[in-house]
Structures are given as C-alpha cells and as structure tokens.
Amino acid sequence: MLEDLPAPLREIVILREMEGLSYKEIAEVTAVPLGTVMSRLARARARLQELLADANPAGARA
Amino acid sequence: MSCREVRELIHGYADGELDLVRNLEMERHFRDCAACASDYERLRGLRAAMSGSLPYFQPPAGLERKLRARLREEAGTEPRVREFAMRWQWAAIAAALVLTAAGVWRIARMSLRPDPAEILANEAVSSHVRSLMAAHLTDVPSSDRHTVKPWFNGKLDFSPAVGDFPSQGFTLAGGRLDYLDGRPVAALVYQRRQHVINLFVWPAPDHPDSEILATERQGYHVLHWTKAHMNYWAVSDLNARELREFAELVRKTV
C-alpha cells in the first residue's frame, strides 16, 4: 500500500509513523517547510485511506 | 471551532502537534460533531492499521536503486558460466550493505538526539512558529496587563508576572496558554514593530537566578533565564540585540 504513494509522501509517512519524528524534525530531515510537511502528510493519509478502502471495500468504513 | 478548521488541524491533533487550548477545542468539537468525530476515528484506524502492518525499517530511497544498478552492471560484465554464482555473491554483499547502512542511519539518528535544554529550545521555537502559523497567537488579546494577568487565574497553578513596556517599544499584545517541558505554561505575547515575541513563563522551584543565555534555531533568536524561581524563554525573529534589550527589561522589572 505504502509503495503506491509517490516518494515524497511515502517518505513523510515513514518518518512520522515509523520513526516517530515530530513535524519540525521531519521538516529538518527532508529540508521542506513545515507547512509542506503538514499538507503532504494530510495528502498521504487521504491517499492511504482511499487505497485501504479500495483494498477492503466492506470493512473500510468500519 | 468550525468543521473546516477541524479538518485543517485534525492531523496535527492526531500527531500531538497542537497546543493545549487547540487540543481542548478539538475535543469539544468531536463531542458535538459526529461527522468530524468519525473522520477522526477513521484517521486513528488508519494509523493503527499502519503501525501494525508496516515493516519497522526501510532504508532511505535511492539506496536500493543504486545497489540494483551496480548488480546489473556487474552481472553484465561477467562471463556467462559464472553469472549465477556471481549474482548470489553480489546479492549477499548488497544485503550486507543494506543492513550496514540501516544500522549506521539509526546510530547517526540516535547520536543526533539533543540534550534536554536543546529539546526545550526546539520546543519553544516550535510553539512560537505554531502560534503564528495557526493564527492562534493569543487567547486573551489585550494590551492591558491587568486584563492579561487575571486571565491566567484558574488556568495555571501559578500567576505569571505580566509587564508592559510601551515606552521602550515593546507592547503587550495578549496572553495564551501553551504547553512546554511537559506542563502548561503562560505564553505572553509582545509586539515590536512587525515582530512578535513569545515569552514563555513557568515555575522553576529548584533553580537559582541565572544570566540570560542565548541560542538560535531556524533563524529565530531564543533567550532564556531564571529569575525568582521562574523559567523565562523568549523567542522571536527580532534581531538579537533588541531581543536582549527586551529580555533585560523583563528581567529587571518582573
């Protein structure tokens, strides 16, 4: 599922969900502005939710 | 708080990146609004699903591609009879490299972990940036210190001294509740021309008075000191000289 995300979005999800970095740390590590981190994370999660819903149409809304 | 604002802040809320007051507002909204509450539940579900299903570590992007390219290159130049054996050899080397890189990356990240004062400086700058970004500078916008000081009553277990220095060019703009160092703190907001100064104040019962210590983060100047068993952290994009002038003023008067 994660592989289906474009690299910049995937990177942010990994840093946030797996490495547990704060928004500011992510901004430093990836050298993008804080606002971009926030918008990319929101986009990445929206996309993952869609993918999850596609993969599992019955249980997606549960 | 409107549904639109909640949608904007929902990720920050889920990630624990919001200030105390925003957090409370979000919680109140979720109690009253079933649609937003279910959005939040879905987001939590997604995060739970991910934390269970993602591999623990993934090497930085590009490393795998580089190794693969190298593998192909080597395989292409070897005589056919040895190709099979060589490929395995290279696969083993590649795997070892990936593991080493993963280990080095982890250790590098761990050794980059800053000490507590560093963390606090970072937290203070984050709070400062957040207060400007979320258009949430003040909970009590007032240039009257007799309004700002009582506002904190009942919200904090201490009463911050609130000064105002209009004749020196530092005007009190208001106050806000914030969260630093694992506790609620008072954030006093001052204005100098177009620059905003956040002054974070909270008790430091066991600390003696200190000099003003200066540091810098992401282009923001950060000054901190202890006086009369209180911690003071001032953060601003104001130049270092004027911010120090402000700090001296606060330190002298309150």
Contacts between the chains, C-beta under 8 A, distances in Angstrom:
chain1	res1	chain2	res2	distance
A	1	B	53	7.8
A	2	B	50	7.9
A	2	B	54	6.5
A	7	B	61	5.6
A	10	B	61	7.7
A	11	B	61	6.6
A	13	B	50	7.6
A	14	B	54	7.7
A	14	B	58	5.9
A	16	B	15	6.8
A	17	B	47	6.6
A	17	B	50	5.3
A	17	B	51	6.2
A	17	B	54	6.6
A	18	B	54	5.8
A	18	B	56	6.7
A	18	B	57	7.2
A	18	B	58	7.4
A	19	B	109	7.6
A	22	B	15	7.8
A	22	B	17	6.8
A	22	B	126	7.4
A	23	B	12	7.6
A	23	B	15	7.0
A	23	B	17	5.4
A	24	B	122	6.8
A	24	B	125	7.9
A	24	B	126	5.2
A	24	B	129	7.8
A	34	B	129	6.6
A	34	B	133	7.1
A	35	B	133	7.2
A	38	B	11	6.6
A	38	B	12	6.9
A	41	B	11	5.5
A	41	B	15	7.8
A	42	B	11	5.2
A	45	B	11	6.8
A	45	B	43	6.6
A	45	B	46	6.1
A	48	B	46	6.0
A	48	B	50	7.2
A	49	B	42	6.5
A	49	B	43	7.9
A	49	B	46	5.5
A	52	B	46	6.5
A	52	B	49	6.8
A	61	B	42	7.7
A	62	B	45	7.8
